[in-house]
Every structure is written in structure tokens, then in C-alpha cells.
Amino acid sequence: QVQLVESGGGLVQAGGSLRLSCAASGRTFSMYAMGWFRQAPGKEREFVAAISGNGIITYYADSVKGRFTISRDNAKNTVYLQMNSLKPEDTAVYYCARGARLYRLTMSVAEYDYWGQGTQVTVSS
């Protein structure tokens, strides 16, 4: 069983920055892609960013490209999401998740099997 614990959410003004962290349990962390997703009230969960197991390949949603950066530290079993130039439309609960298949990097919600509990990000205008 893999456990994922997010931290770093909060309230920030538009234009500000936040850094989310997600700590994972287990000894196979580096073998799986990790992703960040978000869900705003009344909306479906959507892809934000993903990173390959070795940290070399990254994917971003168009809405966050150039503002958000995903990274990982495999020695610490942790994945990060640096969020800059935040906008009110970034307000959501942010979730980290582990890819369901070894070495597969994907943007599909359905291809992630373990999820954290979520952390609230609120951006005020």
C-alpha cells in the first residue's frame, strides 16, 4: 500500500507563489511517474502536471505552462509543484497521485492509482 501526503497549500493573493509537496511511502518511488491534479467546486478533476520516474520528462496542462514547475527528489520520495504567478482560476483542491503502471508517464486521471488526501489552494483577486 502506498501513502501520499500533500502539504503546502494555503491562501495567496493573485500573482503570488506557493510550493506544494507530496511525500510518498514505499521503496519503488523512482519507478513510477507522479502527477498533480486539481479539482475546483462543481468541476471535474483535471490534470495539472506530471513527471517521469527519473525526473527527466515533464508534462503540463496548457493553463499552467510557464507558471508551474513539477520536480521530484527520489532520495526523499517527494514530488513538488512550484506555482508562480497564481491566478484566481487556480483555486482548487490539489492532489498528487502515482502512476498505475511502471515507468508510464500519462496525463490521464484514470491511469493513476494512488492519491493523496488533497490540499486546498485559494487565490484571491
N, C-alpha and C positions, 0 to 999 in steps of 0.2 A: 504494500500500500504506500502510495506517495502522498505526502502532505505538502501543500503550498500555502505560504503565509505572506500576504501582501502588507506593505506599510508605506507611509509617506504621503498619503492623501491629505486633503485639507481644503481650506478656503483661501483663495488668492484673487487678487484683482486682475482684470484683463491686462495683458502684456507681461504678467509675471511668470514665474517659473516654479515648477515642482519636480521632485525626483522620486519616483516610485521604486520600491524594491520588492522582490519576491524571493523568499528563501525556500528552498526545496529540500525534502528529506531524501534519503536513498543514495546508493553508490553508483548509479548509472546516469547521473545528471547529464554528463557531456555527450551521451549517445542520442539524446533527444532534442529536437527543436523545441523552443519555447515561444509562446506568443502572449501578446497583450490584447485584450478585447475591452469593449466598454458598452454599457447599456444605460441609456437615458430613460426617464419615466415615459411609459407609453410606447417605447420603441423596442425593436428587436436588438439583440446583442450583435455588435458589429466588430469587425476586425480593425485593429489599430496598427500593430507591428509584430513581426516575427523574426527570429534569429536562428540560424542553424546551430547544431550541437557544438561545432568548433568555433562559432562566433564570426565566421568569415562572410557568410551571406546573410543579408537582411532584406526584409520586405516591409513596405509601409503603405498604409492607405493614402490615397491622394490628398485627403483632407488634412493630414498631419505631416506630409512630406516637407522636409526643410525646417520643421519646427520641433519635431520629436526625434529622439535617438534611442534606439534599443541597444543594449550591450549585456554581456554576461561575464561572470567570473566563475569559471568551473572549479577553481580551487575552493571557492566559498559556497558552491551550489546556489548561486544567486543570479538573478536576472534583473536588469534595471530598465526603467523608462524615464529618460530625461525629457521633460516637457517645457519648452520655452515658448514665448510669445503666445501665451494661453488666451483663448477666446471664450466668451460665454457659451458658445455652442460646444465647447469641450466638456462642459459639465455632464457628469455621468458617474456611475459606479464602474471602476476599472478592475478587471480581473486578469490574473495571469493564468496560464494554462500550459500543460505539457503535451507535446505531440504524441499521437497514439501509436505511431509506427517508428521503429528505429531509423534514425537518420533522415526521415522525411520532413521536409520543410513545406508548409502549406499555409494558406490564408483562410482555409475553411473551418468554420466553427465546429463542424461535425467531425473533424479529424483531430480533435484534441480530447483527451480522455480524463485528465485530472485537472481540477480547477481550484483556485483559491476561493476565499470567502468574499473577496471584493473589498475595495477601499474607495470611499467617496471623494471625488474631486469636484469642487464647486468654484466656478469662476464668475466673479461679479463684474458687472459693467461699470 
